[in-house]
Amino acid sequence: MTLDKKKNMDDLDRKIIAATQSGLPLVKEPYQAIAQQLNIEPELLMQHMRAMLKTGQIRRIGAVPNHYKLGYTANAMSVWNVPDDKIYELGQQLGALSFVSHCYERPRFLPEWPYNLFAMLHGKSKDEVAEKVQEVVTLLGEHCAGYELLYSKQILKKTGLRLKEPSPK
């Protein structure tokens, strides 16, 4: 977050972030519960959240699944060497696959690292991931100039925006 965005954040925005930074409550109507906790109307909560998304103060609101708990224990970051002028089109197609949780472009570092398209693949076994890799190879077709798989060894803590408490003076 940039300093300008911090300056534009009002007290209610900070309270909303503090109330949601550890995740939404696991109830039928989580936004209603947060609004009640903050003693505001749900529509006001939603107006502020939409405004923070629009200004970039928050980038997204979404679920962060624990793939291991869901039985997906073979998780691999796949890295692909594709033509730069096709990366947007291919990234959109790759990111739309059901077994890809996220997909993005990263710079190459030639000659050691020729890969520019990254996608996290999830499977219940390495054999299942290997099958999915072949689907990706087919999808990329002639544009695939190589790839590597980097399997996860541990779950890293995934968190969003965190506000620091002001230090006592």
Helices and strands as residue ranges (DSSP letters): H 3-8, H 11-20, H 30-38, H 42-55, E 74-80, G 84-86, H 87-95, E 100-105, E 117-123, H 126-140, G 141-143, E 147-151
